[in-house]
Amino acid sequence: MPDLPLATLASAPANELLQTLLSVSLTGVILFQPVYAADEATIVDLAYVHLNPAAQRMLHLPERPAETFLTLYPRAQDAATGVFAFYCEAFRAGGETRRYDVNYQFDGLDNYFYLQAQRSGALLVVSFTDTADHQRTAVEEDLRASQAREQAARAEAELQRQQLHSVFQQAPAMICIFDGPAHAFQFVNPQYQALVGERPLAGRPIREAMPELAGQPIFALLDHVYQTGETFYATEMLVQLDHHNEGRRELEKRYYNFIYQARHNLSGAIDGIFVFAYDVTPQVQARQQVQALHEEQRGLNEQLQAANIELAAAVAQAEEARAQTERERNLLQALLMQAPVAIGLFQGPEQLIVAANDRLCAMWGYTPPQVLGRPLLLAVPELQGQNFDHLLAQVARTRVPFVGHEVPTTLRHQGRLETRYFDFVYQPLYDPAGALLGVLDIAVDVTSQVQARQQVQTLNEELAATNEELRVTNEELLNSNTELLHAQAQLQELAQALEARVEQRTSEVQAAQAAAERQRALLERLFMQAPAAICILRGPELVFELVNPGYQQLFPDRQLLGQPLLEALPELGEHAVYRTFQQVYATGRTHRELGMLIPLARPGDGELENRYFNYIQQARFDERGRIDGVMVFAFEVTDQVRAGQASEASAQRLQLLTDALPVLISYIDRAERYQFANRAYEAWFNQGPSELVGRPVREVVGEAAYQNVKAYMERAFAGERLEFEARMPYRQDFVRHIHVDYIPDWREGQVGGFYALVSDVTEQVEARQQVAAANEQLRGTNADLDALNQQLRRTNVDLDNFIYTASHDLKAPITNIEGLLQALTEQLPPAVLQQDLIEPILARMHGSVDRFKRTLDNLTDVSKLQQEHAQPTESVALAAIIEDVRQDLLPLLRDTRARLHVEVDGCSTVLFSPKNLRSVIYNLLSNAVKYHHPERVPEVRLSCRQTAGRLHLQVQDNGLGIDAGQQGRIFSMFQRLHTHVEGSGIGLYMVKKIVENAGGTIRVESELGRGSTFIIDLPT
């Protein structure tokens, strides 16, 4: 909402009059604008638009405060005051005027106010007066002074209580206070409460609130401290609690450092116990693990030797793994290109674009061929000067990802340069060895969202006119003088009521002062007796104003009280802890650190030594809400941090060792949860080692797989070392056969868990199963083949005998028929031979005899071919064989005007039977010419080449072609697809037999009406 438009008021007399009335009015006037909740209907606060001079004087506020109403006066929303509710009701009442009287003694105000409010358009107009401008009676002045003293005492006590309570609540340690000999919980901070979750503690004796501590030394220790007053210090003590309130018999083991210190009342008697504790379980377990690591590593070395043997077997599986890698690479490439976001990869100092999907290229305004393999700024010159190359170089140099949000970028879009906005991430990409592969770019175009938000912001800046609102305000101001008269009468009534309250409030003040003194004494005891290090630093120089014994013990040889921080502890001058002190003092924001390294001068020799602290720095406020100092609550944790560092280093070495192994290694505790897992688990379960820690085995591997190993796990928890194989159906599409070793972890005579080493033997198991099944199948197949071969041999012998007998026995009769036909021709008179019927009949008879003789010859050739499976081979000049066949086919080539093209330079010699090779080439070339297309000149191409120990012979023509449905018949005996050309239908059958007898194959590729290609593949 804009400021009141004073320039506009000055331009018109009416407005000038209104401004004058607001300035001279003794009544305060406020213009409010409601602040709404997300539902745009509920008023949650009021924003100041304007205060006239009277309102500024009464409230000590500027003309337009930046804070909202409830920020300045939070108690106005209390039911006891009702001010905020009155304003909301007046606004909802529309044009009706509402009135409210209230004695407001909160948030820096202390007066009786008369309020009158009415809505005007989108604003709420409030007219008010208070009693501060009227002369008070002596009784009223005494009452005011009494109230001021009471409030100051209570505020001081409350401030100290809240500050100490805040310190205890935010402390990084577990703090509680026990009251009385039964040790009832009087105070519990959140860290202590977290020990038992939502279990109620406050007001309950510890024996009732934590019954599981029975049998442990806690109760006896508390009784001893309460009876003797002796402080008890525990270091790494084992305490077992039911942390999750599950009623478990076997409680989790946790270790704590804690202090029990007696609390004394004002008379010096013990009336409770302070407890300060913190959990050191990770440090204790880390030290125990470090001690056990040497034993575990010896066991791992034995496992490594076994793993090496398995690795030798895995070498045989490398080829399949490489093939799988190629398939995965292809899948990754498909995912990259089809991803719904822009993805690219840059390599080297020149930022070469080695990968970019279509979406990223489209953002740049170029095609993939235009950018791939080129430096970024050469491929996309529009990016020069826009800092992206520097960001990529920074990510490659520092290995720290960079995230850009709504970054404006000038790019070519639809043929012209324009500014677009992008969300993107530059992420370093590493190979398995940890070396940098390049920088991965993942980007999303958010231009439409940015432009939409900009339009909304522009619309929100438009302001409505306020002329009508000012007119209503003018009328309200004219009526306010009448209300003043009524207010004076009420003030007289109020003075009489105040006199009656003076005596009552005086006694209340005395009681409040006594309570404040008791509270202050209690707080001082808490502060001074607390076993934590606590101090208060005053002013911008941070002068030590108060130091408890725990803080002084951190610096036993130094004078702290009354000294500025940098004079008492000069080594902090360049340390971050001093900068955070200044920030807390300047901003009021609480700062906390866990395990902060602070080099401090060692007592005696002054040498700097590294010490570690958990601490909280919290601003202290005076009665007017201004920062006047900083409070510190600290614990030294040097021993714990160093133990943790040693544990972490040892754990990292173990993690590196186990991550390098091709087996799954884990540690499972008695709750059947993973406490350690190496990197190999990620490939199986799509979760990193850190994600698996703490998760149950049943949840990770699935119910079916869990049931297969449950019995083995129970035996391992019983202390048995196991080695077994199991089939594990982890998921519906992921089943593995595994070889497993379970090694129990004995600690203090009990099994705390076990180590699991899992090797994938799926391929070995499946190979064994396949070999067994194949052997069984082969045994049956071999028996069937033996019987079939016996039958085929008998059939072939019978066929050969039949063909030989038939061809031999039919030759004599056909020879006789031929002789008789010749004799008949010679005996017939010439006149008869010249008759129209005689000559064709004799010609057909001679043709039939010739075809019959050729059929007998073909049968004889087939019989010989069946018996000649292994003709002697020799090195044959292929070009010479082809030329010999061409000479035999010259008449046919001339008659058809066919053109023969020969390309056999790559096959100068062929190891083959010369006779059979000639037969193959002759049949293929003669068929290519004979079955030519009548509408074009025959083109026949014979070519040969050798690759990878094989010879490829090809005969291609442009003839009639073969229908796809008939191509399977052409290699059968006596099969002819065209009858207009003479033939027996046995040529291609003989070619196929010759080729197959030589260990080769023949196939045809043909299209009806376009031609055919016969392809022969032979071993060299």
Number of C-alpha atoms within 10 A of each C-alpha: 11 9 10 16 10 11 10 11 17 14 10 10 10 13 19 15 14 19 17 11 15 20 16 11 17 20 21 24 28 21 22 24 21 20 15 13 11 9 7 9 9 12 19 15 19 22 20 21 20 21 24 22 20 20 23 18 13 19 13 12 13 14 17 17 15 11 11 18 18 15 14 13 15 13 18 20 17 11 10 10 17 16 20 22 14 18 27 19 15 22 25 13 14 13 15 12 15 17 15 14 17 15 14 19 15 14 13 12 13 16 16 17 17 20 20 22 27 25 27 21 16 13 20 26 27 24 22 23 24 22 17 12 9 9 9 15 13 11 17 19 15 15 21 18 13 20 19 15 16 21 17 14 19 19 15 16 21 15 16 18 16 12 17 18 15 13 19 21 19 19 23 22 24 22 22 22 22 27 20 15 15 17 21 21 21 17 19 19 20 17 20 20 19 14 15 17 14 11 14 12 19 17 14 17 19 19 15 12 17 16 12 17 17 11 9 12 12 13 15 12 14 23 15 14 19 25 12 10 18 12 17 15 14 13 12 16 17 17 16 15 18 20 17 14 11 8 10 12 8 10 14 14 11 17 20 18 16 22 21 24 23 25 24 17 12 11 6 8 11 19 16 25 27 20 22 21 22 19 17 23 18 15 23 21 16 20 18 13 16 19 12 14 16 11 11 16 14 11 12 19 11 10 14 18 11 11 18 13 10 16 16 10 12 15 10 10 13 11 10 10 13 11 11 12 12 12 12 12 12 12 12 12 14 12 12 19 19 14 13 12 16 22 23 22 22 27 22 14 13 14 20 20 22 16 20 23 23 19 23 23 20 16 18 19 19 16 16 17 9 12 21 20 17 17 20 21 18 13 17 18 13 16 18 13 10 12 9 15 17 11 14 23 17 15 18 25 12 9 17 12 17 15 13 12 13 16 16 17 17 16 19 20 15 9 8 9 13 12 12 20 19 18 16 21 18 25 20 22 19 14 9 7 7 8 9 16 16 24 25 23 21 17 22 19 19 17 18 11 12 17 13 10 12 12 11 11 11 9 10 9 10 9 9 9 8 14 12 10 16 19 14 16 21 17 11 19 20 12 11 19 13 10 15 16 10 11 16 13 10 12 16 11 10 13 15 13 12 16 17 12 13 19 13 11 16 17 11 15 19 14 13 18 18 13 15 19 15 14 17 17 14 16 17 15 15 17 20 18 17 21 23 22 21 23 24 21 26 20 15 15 13 21 21 22 18 17 19 19 17 19 23 17 11 13 16 11 11 12 13 21 17 15 16 19 21 15 13 17 16 13 16 17 13 10 13 13 17 16 13 16 23 16 16 21 26 14 10 19 12 17 16 17 14 15 17 19 19 18 15 18 17 14 14 7 7 9 10 13 12 12 19 20 17 19 24 21 25 24 24 22 17 12 12 8 8 11 19 18 25 27 24 21 23 22 23 18 18 18 12 17 20 15 18 19 14 16 21 16 12 16 17 12 11 15 17 12 13 20 18 12 16 19 24 21 23 23 21 26 20 14 14 19 19 22 18 19 24 24 22 21 19 15 10 13 15 9 14 15 20 13 12 22 16 15 15 16 19 16 11 16 17 14 14 14 20 18 13 14 17 14 10 18 22 13 14 23 23 13 19 16 16 15 14 12 16 15 16 20 18 18 14 7 6 10 13 20 19 19 17 22 20 25 21 25 21 14 11 6 7 12 17 16 26 24 22 22 20 22 18 17 19 17 13 15 16 13 12 12 12 12 12 12 12 13 12 11 11 13 12 11 12 11 11 11 13 11 10 12 12 11 12 12 11 12 12 15 14 12 14 19 13 13 18 18 13 14 18 13 11 14 16 11 11 16 13 11 15 18 12 12 16 13 11 12 16 11 10 11 10 10 7 12 16 11 10 9 10 13 14 13 11 16 11 11 14 16 12 13 17 14 14 15 18 14 17 20 14 18 18 18 15 20 18 13 17 16 13 12 13 11 16 10 14 12 12 16 15 21 17 13 17 18 12 12 18 18 11 12 15 13 11 15 18 10 8 16 15 19 13 15 13 14 13 17 12 12 17 14 16 19 16 21 18 19 11 18 19 17 17 20 20 21 16 19 21 17 17 27 24 19 18 22 19 10 8 12 15 23 19 22 18 20 17 20 15 16 9 7 8 13 19 19 19 20 21 22 25 23 27 21 21 21 13 11 7 9 16 12 13 18 21 15 15 16 16 17 14 12 7 8 11 10 17 14 18 21 23 20 17 23 22 19 20 24 18 16 16 18 11 18 17 18 15 17 14 21 16 12 14 13 22 21 21 17 17 21 19 20 16 15
